[in-house]
Amino acid sequence: MFELFAIGLEMQKRMIDAQMQGVEVARDMVEAAQRNVQIGMASHDAGQASMKAMKSWMSLWGVRA
């Protein structure tokens, strides 16, 4: 009887461990997605700054855009 109980507890422990690994993977995926968003926003800001600099340079030389 106690052996069956111990086996049941071991199975539950393994299931919990597997679920925790899934939670960790999901958390890592969310963190990676957040980093991708931050990189995308930084890239957009750099592109905007580049466009502004190019327009300023063209204005300096009298080129109308």
Secondary structure, DSSP 8 states (H G I E B T S, - for coil): -HHHHHHHHHHHHHHHHHHHHHHHHHHHHHHHHHHHHHHHHHHHHHHHHHHHHHHHHHHHTT---
